[in-house]
Amino acid sequence: MESIRRGLRALSDLDGPRLESVIDELQRIQPEFQRLGERCRAEAEVRTAEPTVTSS
């Protein structure tokens, strides 16, 4: 999130070199975000696929 904040500040300041640096950083960490997103989706599917027991 801090990288995104820095990118938005660079964009609002029209600071091209700093924005390029932030974009490079985000591209480097993108595979990790993708891996974590896939893991979250897989865990969510497992949790929602489990039957729930309700008492009447």
LOZA-144050 format. One record per atom (N, C-alpha, C): residue number from 1; z, y, x. Coordinates in steps of 0.1 Angstrom, whole numbers. Layout:
<nodes>
<node nr="NUM" w="Z" v="Y" u="X"/>
...
</nodes>
This chain:
<nodes>
<node nr="1" w="0" v="-12" u="8"/>
<node nr="1" w="0" v="0" u="0"/>
<node nr="1" w="0" v="13" u="9"/>
<node nr="2" w="7" v="12" u="20"/>
<node nr="2" w="7" v="24" u="29"/>
<node nr="2" w="-7" v="27" u="34"/>
<node nr="3" w="-14" v="17" u="37"/>
<node nr="3" w="-28" v="19" u="42"/>
<node nr="3" w="-36" v="26" u="31"/>
<node nr="4" w="-34" v="22" u="19"/>
<node nr="4" w="-42" v="28" u="8"/>
<node nr="4" w="-37" v="43" u="7"/>
<node nr="5" w="-24" v="45" u="8"/>
<node nr="5" w="-20" v="59" u="7"/>
<node nr="5" w="-26" v="68" u="18"/>
<node nr="6" w="-26" v="62" u="30"/>
<node nr="6" w="-32" v="70" u="42"/>
<node nr="6" w="-46" v="72" u="39"/>
<node nr="7" w="-53" v="63" u="33"/>
<node nr="7" w="-67" v="64" u="30"/>
<node nr="7" w="-70" v="75" u="20"/>
<node nr="8" w="-61" v="76" u="10"/>
<node nr="8" w="-63" v="86" u="0"/>
<node nr="8" w="-60" v="100" u="6"/>
<node nr="9" w="-50" v="101" u="14"/>
<node nr="9" w="-47" v="114" u="21"/>
<node nr="9" w="-58" v="118" u="29"/>
<node nr="10" w="-64" v="108" u="37"/>
<node nr="10" w="-75" v="112" u="46"/>
<node nr="10" w="-87" v="116" u="37"/>
<node nr="11" w="-89" v="110" u="26"/>
<node nr="11" w="-100" v="113" u="17"/>
<node nr="11" w="-98" v="127" u="11"/>
<node nr="12" w="-86" v="130" u="7"/>
<node nr="12" w="-83" v="143" u="1"/>
<node nr="12" w="-84" v="154" u="12"/>
<node nr="13" w="-81" v="151" u="24"/>
<node nr="13" w="-81" v="160" u="35"/>
<node nr="13" w="-95" v="161" u="41"/>
<node nr="14" w="-105" v="153" u="36"/>
<node nr="14" w="-118" v="152" u="42"/>
<node nr="14" w="-118" v="149" u="57"/>
<node nr="15" w="-109" v="140" u="60"/>
<node nr="15" w="-107" v="136" u="74"/>
<node nr="15" w="-115" v="122" u="77"/>
<node nr="16" w="-128" v="124" u="80"/>
<node nr="16" w="-136" v="112" u="82"/>
<node nr="16" w="-131" v="102" u="92"/>
<node nr="17" w="-128" v="106" u="104"/>
<node nr="17" w="-123" v="96" u="114"/>
<node nr="17" w="-111" v="88" u="109"/>
<node nr="18" w="-101" v="95" u="103"/>
<node nr="18" w="-89" v="89" u="99"/>
<node nr="18" w="-93" v="79" u="87"/>
<node nr="19" w="-101" v="83" u="78"/>
<node nr="19" w="-105" v="75" u="67"/>
<node nr="19" w="-112" v="62" u="72"/>
<node nr="20" w="-121" v="64" u="82"/>
<node nr="20" w="-128" v="53" u="88"/>
<node nr="20" w="-118" v="43" u="94"/>
<node nr="21" w="-107" v="48" u="101"/>
<node nr="21" w="-97" v="40" u="107"/>
<node nr="21" w="-90" v="32" u="96"/>
<node nr="22" w="-87" v="38" u="85"/>
<node nr="22" w="-80" v="31" u="74"/>
<node nr="22" w="-89" v="20" u="68"/>
<node nr="23" w="-102" v="23" u="66"/>
<node nr="23" w="-111" v="14" u="61"/>
<node nr="23" w="-112" v="2" u="70"/>
<node nr="24" w="-113" v="4" u="83"/>
<node nr="24" w="-113" v="-7" u="93"/>
<node nr="24" w="-101" v="-16" u="92"/>
<node nr="25" w="-89" v="-9" u="90"/>
<node nr="25" w="-76" v="-17" u="89"/>
<node nr="25" w="-77" v="-25" u="76"/>
<node nr="26" w="-81" v="-20" u="65"/>
<node nr="26" w="-82" v="-27" u="53"/>
<node nr="26" w="-91" v="-39" u="54"/>
<node nr="27" w="-102" v="-37" u="61"/>
<node nr="27" w="-112" v="-48" u="62"/>
<node nr="27" w="-106" v="-59" u="71"/>
<node nr="28" w="-98" v="-56" u="81"/>
<node nr="28" w="-91" v="-66" u="89"/>
<node nr="28" w="-81" v="-74" u="81"/>
<node nr="29" w="-74" v="-68" u="72"/>
<node nr="29" w="-64" v="-75" u="64"/>
<node nr="29" w="-69" v="-81" u="51"/>
<node nr="30" w="-81" v="-78" u="48"/>
<node nr="30" w="-87" v="-83" u="35"/>
<node nr="30" w="-86" v="-99" u="34"/>
<node nr="31" w="-89" v="-106" u="44"/>
<node nr="31" w="-88" v="-121" u="42"/>
<node nr="31" w="-74" v="-126" u="39"/>
<node nr="32" w="-64" v="-119" u="44"/>
<node nr="32" w="-50" v="-123" u="41"/>
<node nr="32" w="-47" v="-119" u="26"/>
<node nr="33" w="-51" v="-108" u="22"/>
<node nr="33" w="-49" v="-104" u="8"/>
<node nr="33" w="-57" v="-114" u="-2"/>
<node nr="34" w="-68" v="-118" u="2"/>
<node nr="34" w="-76" v="-128" u="-6"/>
<node nr="34" w="-69" v="-141" u="-6"/>
<node nr="35" w="-63" v="-146" u="5"/>
<node nr="35" w="-56" v="-158" u="6"/>
<node nr="35" w="-44" v="-157" u="-3"/>
<node nr="36" w="-36" v="-146" u="-2"/>
<node nr="36" w="-24" v="-145" u="-11"/>
<node nr="36" w="-28" v="-144" u="-25"/>
<node nr="37" w="-39" v="-137" u="-29"/>
<node nr="37" w="-43" v="-137" u="-43"/>
<node nr="37" w="-46" v="-150" u="-48"/>
<node nr="38" w="-53" v="-158" u="-40"/>
<node nr="38" w="-57" v="-172" u="-45"/>
<node nr="38" w="-44" v="-180" u="-47"/>
<node nr="39" w="-35" v="-179" u="-38"/>
<node nr="39" w="-22" v="-186" u="-39"/>
<node nr="39" w="-14" v="-182" u="-51"/>
<node nr="40" w="-14" v="-169" u="-54"/>
<node nr="40" w="-7" v="-164" u="-66"/>
<node nr="40" w="-14" v="-170" u="-79"/>
<node nr="41" w="-27" v="-170" u="-79"/>
<node nr="41" w="-34" v="-175" u="-91"/>
<node nr="41" w="-31" v="-190" u="-92"/>
<node nr="42" w="-31" v="-198" u="-81"/>
<node nr="42" w="-29" v="-212" u="-82"/>
<node nr="42" w="-14" v="-214" u="-87"/>
<node nr="43" w="-5" v="-207" u="-82"/>
<node nr="43" w="9" v="-209" u="-87"/>
<node nr="43" w="10" v="-205" u="-102"/>
<node nr="44" w="3" v="-194" u="-106"/>
<node nr="44" w="4" v="-190" u="-120"/>
<node nr="44" w="-2" v="-201" u="-129"/>
<node nr="45" w="-13" v="-207" u="-125"/>
<node nr="45" w="-19" v="-218" u="-133"/>
<node nr="45" w="-10" v="-230" u="-134"/>
<node nr="46" w="-3" v="-233" u="-123"/>
<node nr="46" w="7" v="-244" u="-124"/>
<node nr="46" w="18" v="-241" u="-134"/>
<node nr="47" w="23" v="-229" u="-133"/>
<node nr="47" w="34" v="-225" u="-142"/>
<node nr="47" w="30" v="-225" u="-157"/>
<node nr="48" w="18" v="-220" u="-159"/>
<node nr="48" w="14" v="-219" u="-173"/>
<node nr="48" w="9" v="-233" u="-178"/>
<node nr="49" w="6" v="-242" u="-170"/>
<node nr="49" w="1" v="-255" u="-174"/>
<node nr="49" w="13" v="-264" u="-178"/>
<node nr="50" w="25" v="-261" u="-173"/>
<node nr="50" w="36" v="-269" u="-176"/>
<node nr="50" w="40" v="-268" u="-191"/>
<node nr="51" w="42" v="-279" u="-198"/>
<node nr="51" w="46" v="-278" u="-212"/>
<node nr="51" w="60" v="-272" u="-213"/>
<node nr="52" w="62" v="-264" u="-223"/>
<node nr="52" w="75" v="-258" u="-226"/>
<node nr="52" w="83" v="-266" u="-236"/>
<node nr="53" w="95" v="-268" u="-235"/>
<node nr="53" w="103" v="-275" u="-244"/>
<node nr="53" w="111" v="-265" u="-253"/>
<node nr="54" w="109" v="-267" u="-266"/>
<node nr="54" w="117" v="-258" u="-275"/>
<node nr="54" w="125" v="-266" u="-284"/>
<node nr="55" w="137" v="-261" u="-287"/>
<node nr="55" w="146" v="-268" u="-296"/>
<node nr="55" w="145" v="-262" u="-309"/>
<node nr="56" w="146" v="-271" u="-320"/>
<node nr="56" w="145" v="-266" u="-333"/>
<node nr="56" w="158" v="-265" u="-340"/>
</nodes>
